[in-house]
Amino acid sequence: MRCEHKMFFQYVFFLCMTLGALGLASPALAEESWSEDNVMVVTAEGLSDGEFYKDRRVAYDEALKDAKRQVLEKAVGAFVDSSTLVENYQTISDTIQTRYQGFIKRIIKIVDGKVQPDGFYHVWIKAEVYTRPLAESMADFSRSQRQGMIKAHGNPTFAVKIDVISDENKRVIQRCDVCETEIANRLHEYGYRLVDWQGMEEDIAAQSRLLKLEQGEIEAARYGVGRKPVDVMITGQVKLRRNPPVYVAGMTVRTVSLTSWSVRAVATQTNEIIFSKNFRSSRKTYNDEDEAILAVGKMAGELFSDQVFKDYVATPTRSLVFGIYGLSSRRIAQDMKRDLLSARSITGVRFKEYHRGAEALFDIDYVGTREEFTNYVDSVLLKALNRKYGEGTFAVVRESGDLVHVRVLKPENVTRKTIVSKPSLTMTVASRERVKQIVKSQETLVKVAAVNPDIPSQLDDL
């Protein structure tokens, strides 16, 4: 299998993993069965070569087509490393267009930007995209492929602990080993790594001891033990009640009722509750505790595989705050929104506020954790910004919670003229295939090549 095809499988799988493909992949799913839970909202910028298309209506149509492509590619690419998406742009783009046409549920808004000073015709759209069809491709992967892909994307680890509680005295009777085993088996089937709960608790205790250092060393200790022993902790309770004895045919029979049970999963890096649900039983009776626990174990396993990541389907993006220090005016800060909207892996941007002499704040919709967004800023977004505005113009200065700050070190480089006259931020890191698809005139290509050294300056070389 060629490398680019392998990389495409990684894209689709990682999207499926994030969207909750555990146990949900189906080889055939009618469009009418897709629910609101299978939709994400994406904003994207479309471009066409305004120097080439003299008929502005044709230029608009081409830019709108590109905007739709970008919406679909963001729905896939926002879940993976953007630099890899750039490297495999053509394979992803071709596959999306041939297999995923019609996956845009509806276009919410279209903004016609017309021809800008950069020579491109700009169109921005906000659209709802069906995500469930992408997850269907999961059915084609073997377990060994899934394991390799999970490993390539950070090998997330899970720990499971389900307690059996006495409904009479609220005390823990025992661990629900069957529940834990069923859930673990579901995870194991998809290639995830499981961590023993007791071993994890020992790691946490060791970390806590480190935090009890002298006051002057507390921050250093926190820095050293910032990462949790597992990525997702799954906990739950099963409440059982022993029923009064009943005498049947000279024998004493004492059954057990399941009164309620609960399961929740928490992402430890952010303390976000991925899934949480309580269940009231119909007080079905069982012959003994073991029979009741076995029944709950099977239900817990099925529940986890079906629903634990369902919230990620309904709201696949995370809202973070992106701050830029050193922009000289509010108008420039507002204009920066257009560059951020074109950036890969960012599905939405809202200008929040501007403090003169301080910073401009933007709400960013990004698929992934704050840590992943920080890595994206470091490896992709800053590269694009510095290519457009000049090397050394932008730098990351601080991370705090869900807020990432960058500073403009050369404010004279960031002007309104530069924002609108130089090519869109997406073109500064675009692949040859992406540029070839958009750029049709030598004049426009020269502008792109000036901010993207990976692109040749002659059309004949594309």
C-alpha positions as CSV (number, residue, x, y, z in Angstrom):
1,M,0.0,0.0,0.0
2,R,1.4,3.4,-1.0
3,C,2.3,5.8,1.8
4,E,-0.3,8.4,0.9
5,H,-3.1,5.8,1.1
6,K,-1.9,4.7,4.5
7,M,-1.9,8.3,5.7
8,F,-5.5,8.7,4.4
9,F,-6.6,5.7,6.5
10,Q,-5.0,7.4,9.5
11,Y,-7.0,10.5,8.9
12,V,-10.3,8.7,8.7
13,F,-9.6,6.5,11.6
14,F,-8.5,9.3,13.9
15,L,-11.7,11.2,13.1
16,C,-13.7,8.0,13.7
17,M,-11.9,7.5,17.0
18,T,-12.6,11.0,18.2
19,L,-16.2,11.0,17.0
20,G,-17.2,7.9,18.9
21,A,-16.9,5.1,16.4
22,L,-16.5,2.5,19.1
23,G,-19.1,-0.1,18.2
24,L,-21.0,2.2,15.9
25,A,-19.5,1.7,12.5
26,S,-21.9,0.3,10.0
27,P,-21.3,-0.6,6.4
28,A,-24.5,1.0,5.3
29,L,-26.4,3.9,6.9
30,A,-29.3,5.7,5.2
31,E,-29.0,9.5,5.2
32,E,-32.4,9.9,6.8
33,S,-31.1,8.1,9.9
34,W,-28.4,10.7,10.6
35,S,-29.4,12.8,13.6
36,E,-28.4,16.2,14.9
37,D,-25.8,14.4,17.0
38,N,-23.9,13.6,13.8
39,V,-23.4,17.2,12.7
40,M,-20.6,19.7,13.3
41,V,-20.5,23.4,12.3
42,V,-17.5,24.5,10.2
43,T,-16.5,27.9,8.8
44,A,-14.1,28.0,5.9
45,E,-12.6,30.3,3.3
46,G,-12.8,29.5,-0.4
47,L,-10.4,31.0,-3.0
48,S,-10.2,31.3,-6.8
49,D,-7.7,33.1,-9.0
50,G,-9.3,36.6,-9.6
51,E,-6.5,37.4,-12.1
52,F,-7.4,34.4,-14.2
53,Y,-11.3,34.4,-14.1
54,K,-12.3,37.6,-15.7
55,D,-16.0,36.7,-15.4
56,R,-16.6,37.5,-11.7
57,R,-19.6,35.1,-11.6
58,V,-17.3,32.2,-12.7
59,A,-14.7,33.4,-10.1
60,Y,-17.4,33.4,-7.4
61,D,-18.6,29.9,-8.4
62,E,-15.0,28.5,-8.3
63,A,-14.4,30.1,-4.9
64,L,-17.6,28.7,-3.5
65,K,-16.7,25.2,-4.7
66,D,-13.3,25.6,-3.0
67,A,-15.1,26.8,0.2
68,K,-17.2,23.6,0.2
69,R,-14.1,21.5,-0.2
70,Q,-12.4,23.3,2.6
71,V,-15.4,22.7,4.9
72,L,-15.2,19.0,4.2
73,E,-11.4,18.8,4.6
74,K,-11.6,20.7,7.9
75,A,-14.2,18.1,9.1
76,V,-11.5,15.5,8.5
77,G,-8.3,17.5,8.9
78,A,-9.2,19.3,12.1
79,F,-8.8,16.0,14.0
80,V,-5.3,15.3,12.9
81,D,-1.9,16.8,12.5
82,S,-2.2,19.7,10.0
83,S,1.3,19.3,8.5
84,T,0.5,15.7,7.6
85,L,-2.7,16.8,5.9
86,V,-0.8,19.3,3.8
87,E,1.7,16.6,2.7
88,N,-1.2,14.3,1.6
89,Y,-3.6,17.0,0.4
90,Q,-4.3,15.5,-3.0
91,T,-5.1,12.0,-1.8
92,I,-7.5,13.4,0.9
93,S,-9.1,16.0,-1.4
94,D,-9.7,13.4,-4.2
95,T,-11.2,10.9,-1.8
96,I,-13.5,13.5,-0.2
97,Q,-14.8,14.7,-3.5
98,T,-15.5,11.2,-4.9
99,R,-16.9,9.6,-1.8
100,Y,-18.2,12.3,0.5
101,Q,-20.1,14.6,-1.8
102,G,-23.4,15.6,-0.2
103,F,-22.1,15.4,3.3
104,I,-22.7,19.1,3.8
105,K,-26.1,19.1,5.4
106,R,-26.8,22.8,4.8
107,I,-25.0,26.1,4.3
108,I,-25.8,28.4,7.1
109,K,-24.2,31.6,5.7
110,I,-22.3,32.8,2.7
111,V,-20.1,35.9,2.6
112,D,-19.1,37.1,-0.8
113,G,-15.7,38.8,-0.4
114,K,-15.2,39.5,-4.1
115,V,-11.7,40.1,-5.5
116,Q,-9.3,41.3,-2.8
117,P,-6.0,43.1,-3.2
118,D,-4.2,39.8,-2.9
119,G,-5.6,38.8,-6.3
120,F,-7.9,36.1,-5.0
121,Y,-11.6,36.0,-5.1
122,H,-12.7,35.2,-1.5
123,V,-15.9,33.5,-0.3
124,W,-16.5,32.5,3.3
125,I,-19.1,29.9,4.3
126,K,-20.4,28.5,7.5
127,A,-21.9,25.0,7.1
128,E,-23.2,22.0,8.9
129,V,-21.4,18.8,8.0
130,Y,-22.6,15.2,8.6
131,T,-19.8,13.4,10.5
132,R,-21.3,10.0,10.8
133,P,-20.6,8.8,7.3
134,L,-16.9,9.4,7.8
135,A,-17.1,7.0,10.8
136,E,-18.6,4.2,8.6
137,S,-15.1,3.7,7.1
138,M,-14.1,2.3,10.4
139,A,-15.7,-1.0,9.4
140,D,-13.0,-1.5,6.8
141,F,-10.0,-1.5,9.2
142,S,-8.5,-4.5,10.7
143,R,-7.6,-4.6,14.4
144,S,-3.9,-4.4,13.6
145,Q,-4.4,-1.3,11.5
146,R,-6.4,0.3,14.3
147,Q,-3.7,-0.4,16.8
148,G,-1.0,1.1,14.7
149,M,-3.1,4.2,14.0
150,I,-4.0,4.7,17.7
151,K,-0.3,4.4,18.5
152,A,0.5,7.0,15.9
153,H,-1.8,9.4,17.6
154,G,-0.6,9.3,21.1
155,N,-1.8,5.9,22.4
156,P,-4.4,7.1,24.8
157,T,-4.7,5.0,28.0
158,F,-7.8,4.0,30.0
159,A,-8.4,2.8,33.6
160,V,-11.7,1.3,34.7
161,K,-13.2,1.0,38.2
162,I,-16.8,0.0,38.9
163,D,-17.9,-0.5,42.5
164,V,-20.8,-2.6,43.8
165,I,-22.6,-0.6,46.6
166,S,-25.1,-1.9,49.2
167,D,-28.3,0.1,48.8
168,E,-29.0,-0.4,52.5
169,N,-25.8,0.9,54.1
170,K,-24.2,2.7,51.0
171,R,-20.9,0.7,51.6
172,V,-18.8,-0.9,48.9
173,I,-19.4,-4.6,48.8
174,Q,-16.9,-5.4,46.1
175,R,-15.4,-4.3,42.8
176,C,-17.6,-5.1,39.8
177,D,-15.0,-7.2,38.0
178,V,-17.4,-8.3,35.3
179,C,-18.3,-4.7,34.5
180,E,-14.7,-3.7,34.3
181,T,-13.8,-6.7,32.2
182,E,-16.7,-6.0,29.7
183,I,-15.7,-2.4,29.3
184,A,-12.0,-3.2,29.0
185,N,-12.8,-5.8,26.4
186,R,-14.6,-3.3,24.3
187,L,-11.6,-0.9,24.5
188,H,-9.2,-3.7,23.8
189,E,-11.0,-4.8,20.7
190,Y,-10.3,-1.4,19.2
191,G,-6.6,-1.5,20.2
192,Y,-6.7,0.9,23.2
193,R,-4.3,0.4,26.1
194,L,-5.7,-0.4,29.5
195,V,-3.9,0.6,32.8
196,D,-4.5,-1.3,36.1
197,W,-6.5,0.9,38.4
198,Q,-4.4,-0.1,41.5
199,G,-1.2,0.7,39.7
200,M,-2.6,4.0,38.6
201,E,-3.6,4.9,42.2
202,E,0.0,4.1,43.3
203,D,1.3,6.5,40.6
204,I,-1.1,9.2,41.9
205,A,0.0,8.7,45.4
206,A,3.6,9.0,44.4
207,Q,2.8,12.3,42.6
208,S,1.0,13.6,45.6
209,R,4.1,13.0,47.8
210,L,6.1,15.0,45.3
211,L,3.7,17.9,45.7
212,K,4.3,18.0,49.5
213,L,7.7,19.6,49.0
214,E,8.8,22.9,50.5
215,Q,6.8,25.9,49.3
216,G,9.6,27.1,47.1
217,E,9.6,23.8,45.2
218,I,5.9,23.4,44.8
219,E,5.7,24.9,41.3
220,A,8.6,22.8,40.1
221,A,7.0,19.7,41.5
222,R,3.7,20.5,39.7
223,Y,5.6,21.0,36.5
224,G,7.3,17.7,36.8
225,V,4.1,15.7,37.5
226,G,1.7,17.6,35.3
227,R,0.7,14.6,33.2
228,K,-1.8,12.2,34.7
229,P,-1.1,8.4,34.8
230,V,-4.0,7.7,32.3
231,D,-5.8,9.8,29.7
232,V,-9.4,8.6,30.5
233,M,-10.7,7.4,33.9
234,I,-13.9,5.4,33.8
235,T,-15.8,5.0,37.1
236,G,-19.2,3.8,38.1
237,Q,-21.4,2.3,40.8
238,V,-23.8,-0.6,40.9
239,K,-26.3,-0.5,43.7
240,L,-27.8,-3.8,44.9
241,R,-30.4,-4.5,47.5
242,R,-30.9,-7.8,49.3
243,N,-34.6,-8.6,49.3
244,P,-36.4,-10.0,52.4
245,P,-36.3,-13.7,52.6
246,V,-39.1,-15.7,51.0
247,Y,-40.0,-19.2,52.1
248,V,-40.8,-21.5,49.1
249,A,-41.4,-25.2,49.4
250,G,-39.7,-25.3,52.8
251,M,-36.7,-23.4,51.5
252,T,-35.5,-19.9,52.3
253,V,-34.9,-17.9,49.2
254,R,-33.3,-14.4,49.3
255,T,-33.1,-12.7,46.0
256,V,-31.2,-9.5,45.0
257,S,-32.6,-6.5,43.2
258,L,-30.6,-4.0,41.1
259,T,-31.8,-0.6,42.2
260,S,-29.5,1.7,40.1
261,W,-26.2,1.9,38.4
262,S,-24.0,4.7,36.8
263,V,-21.0,5.1,34.6
264,R,-18.9,8.1,33.7
265,A,-15.7,8.8,31.8
266,V,-13.4,11.7,32.6
267,A,-10.6,13.0,30.4
268,T,-7.9,13.5,33.0
269,Q,-5.8,16.1,31.1
270,T,-8.7,18.6,31.2
271,N,-11.0,17.1,33.9
272,E,-13.7,17.2,31.3
273,I,-16.6,14.7,31.8
274,I,-16.8,12.9,28.5
275,F,-19.8,10.9,29.4
276,S,-22.0,10.5,32.5
277,K,-25.3,8.8,32.9
278,N,-27.4,7.3,35.8
279,F,-29.8,4.4,35.3
280,R,-32.8,3.5,37.4
281,S,-33.6,-0.2,37.3
282,S,-37.0,-1.7,37.1
283,R,-36.0,-3.5,40.3
284,K,-35.6,-6.8,38.5
285,T,-34.7,-9.5,40.9
286,Y,-31.8,-12.0,40.5
287,N,-31.0,-15.2,42.3
288,D,-27.9,-13.8,43.8
289,E,-25.3,-11.0,43.6
290,D,-23.2,-12.7,41.1
291,E,-26.1,-13.0,38.6
292,A,-27.0,-9.4,39.1
293,I,-23.4,-8.2,38.6
294,L,-23.1,-10.3,35.4
295,A,-26.2,-8.7,34.0
296,V,-24.9,-5.2,34.8
297,G,-21.5,-6.0,33.4
298,K,-22.9,-6.8,30.0
299,M,-25.1,-3.7,30.0
300,A,-22.1,-1.5,31.0
301,G,-20.0,-2.9,28.2
302,E,-22.6,-2.2,25.6
303,L,-23.3,1.2,27.0
304,F,-19.7,2.2,26.9
305,S,-19.1,1.1,23.3
306,D,-22.3,2.8,22.1
307,Q,-22.3,6.1,24.0
308,V,-19.3,7.0,25.9
309,F,-18.0,9.4,23.2
310,K,-21.3,10.4,21.8
311,D,-21.0,13.9,23.3
312,Y,-18.0,14.4,21.0
313,V,-20.2,13.8,18.0
314,A,-22.7,16.4,19.1
315,T,-20.0,19.0,20.0
316,P,-16.8,17.8,18.3
317,T,-15.1,21.2,18.7
318,R,-13.6,22.8,21.8
319,S,-13.8,26.5,22.5
320,L,-10.4,28.0,23.4
321,V,-9.1,31.6,23.7
322,F,-6.3,32.8,21.5
323,G,-4.7,36.1,22.6
324,I,-2.4,38.3,20.4
325,Y,-0.3,41.0,22.2
326,G,1.0,44.0,20.3
327,L,-1.6,44.7,17.5
328,S,-1.6,48.4,16.9
329,S,-5.4,48.9,16.5
330,R,-8.8,47.3,17.1
331,R,-9.4,47.3,13.3
332,I,-6.3,45.3,12.7
333,A,-7.3,42.9,15.4
334,Q,-10.7,42.4,13.7
335,D,-9.0,42.0,10.3
336,M,-6.8,39.2,11.8
337,K,-10.0,37.1,12.1
338,R,-10.0,36.4,8.4
339,D,-6.5,34.9,8.6
340,L,-7.4,32.7,11.5
341,L,-10.6,31.5,9.8
342,S,-8.5,30.3,6.9
343,A,-6.2,28.3,9.1
344,R,-6.3,24.5,9.0
345,S,-7.8,22.8,12.0
346,I,-9.7,25.9,13.2
347,T,-13.4,25.5,12.5
348,G,-14.6,28.8,13.8
349,V,-13.4,32.2,15.1
350,R,-15.1,35.0,17.0
351,F,-13.5,38.3,17.8
352,K,-13.9,38.8,21.6
353,E,-12.3,42.0,22.7
354,Y,-9.4,44.3,22.3
355,H,-7.4,46.3,24.9
356,R,-5.2,49.0,23.5
357,G,-1.6,48.5,24.4
358,A,-2.4,45.0,25.6
359,E,-4.0,42.2,23.6
360,A,-6.7,41.1,21.3
361,L,-8.7,38.0,22.3
362,F,-10.4,35.5,20.0
363,D,-12.6,32.6,20.7
364,I,-11.3,29.7,18.7
365,D,-13.2,26.5,17.8
366,Y,-10.7,23.7,17.6
367,V,-11.0,19.9,17.7
368,G,-8.8,18.7,20.4
369,T,-7.4,19.6,23.8
370,R,-5.7,22.8,24.8
371,E,-2.3,21.0,24.7
372,E,-3.0,19.9,21.2
373,F,-4.0,23.4,20.2
374,T,-0.7,24.7,21.7
375,N,1.2,22.2,19.6
376,Y,-0.8,23.3,16.5
377,V,0.0,26.9,17.2
378,D,3.7,26.1,17.6
379,S,4.1,23.8,14.6
380,V,1.7,25.2,12.0
381,L,-0.1,28.5,12.9
382,L,3.1,30.5,13.8
383,K,4.9,29.1,10.8
384,A,2.1,30.4,8.6
385,L,1.9,33.8,10.3
386,N,5.6,34.4,10.1
387,R,5.7,33.4,6.5
388,K,3.0,36.0,5.7
389,Y,4.2,38.8,8.0
390,G,7.9,38.2,8.1
391,E,10.1,35.8,10.1
392,G,10.2,36.5,13.8
393,T,7.1,38.6,13.8
394,F,5.0,36.3,16.0
395,A,6.1,34.1,19.0
396,V,4.2,32.2,21.7
397,V,4.7,33.9,25.1
398,R,2.4,32.2,27.5
399,E,-0.1,29.3,28.0
400,S,-2.6,29.5,30.8
401,G,-5.6,27.1,31.1
402,D,-7.6,27.3,27.9
403,L,-5.8,30.5,26.9
404,V,-2.8,30.6,24.5
405,H,-1.0,34.0,24.1
406,V,1.3,35.0,21.2
407,R,3.1,38.3,20.9
408,V,3.8,40.5,17.9
409,L,7.5,41.2,18.1
410,K,7.6,43.4,15.0
411,P,4.3,45.4,15.0
412,E,5.4,47.4,12.0
413,N,5.0,44.2,9.9
414,V,1.3,43.7,10.8
415,T,-0.7,46.3,8.9
416,R,-4.1,46.4,7.3
417,K,-2.3,46.6,3.9
418,T,-0.3,43.4,4.6
419,I,-3.4,41.5,5.8
420,V,-5.4,42.2,2.6
421,S,-2.7,42.4,0.0
422,K,-0.7,39.3,0.8
423,P,-2.2,35.9,0.1
424,S,-4.5,34.2,2.6
425,L,-2.8,32.5,5.5
426,T,-3.8,29.1,4.3
427,M,-1.7,29.6,1.1
428,T,1.5,30.2,3.1
429,V,1.6,26.5,4.1
430,A,-0.4,25.1,1.2
431,S,0.9,22.0,-0.7
432,R,1.8,22.1,-4.4
433,E,-1.5,20.3,-5.2
434,R,-3.6,22.8,-3.3
435,V,-1.8,25.7,-5.0
436,K,-2.2,24.0,-8.4
437,Q,-5.9,23.6,-7.8
438,I,-6.4,27.3,-7.0
439,V,-3.8,29.3,-8.8
440,K,-4.2,29.7,-12.6
441,S,-2.2,32.9,-13.4
442,Q,1.5,33.6,-13.2
443,E,0.8,36.9,-11.4
444,T,-1.1,35.2,-8.6
445,L,1.5,32.4,-8.4
446,V,4.3,35.0,-7.8
447,K,2.5,36.4,-4.8
448,V,2.0,32.9,-3.4
449,A,5.6,31.8,-4.0
450,A,6.8,35.0,-2.1
451,V,5.2,33.7,1.1
452,N,5.4,30.0,0.5
453,P,9.0,28.9,-0.3
454,D,7.9,25.3,-0.9
455,I,6.0,26.5,-4.1
456,P,7.8,27.1,-7.4
457,S,7.5,30.5,-8.9
458,Q,6.7,29.3,-12.5
459,L,3.4,27.7,-13.5
460,D,5.2,25.2,-15.7
461,D,6.8,23.8,-12.6
462,L,3.6,23.0,-10.9
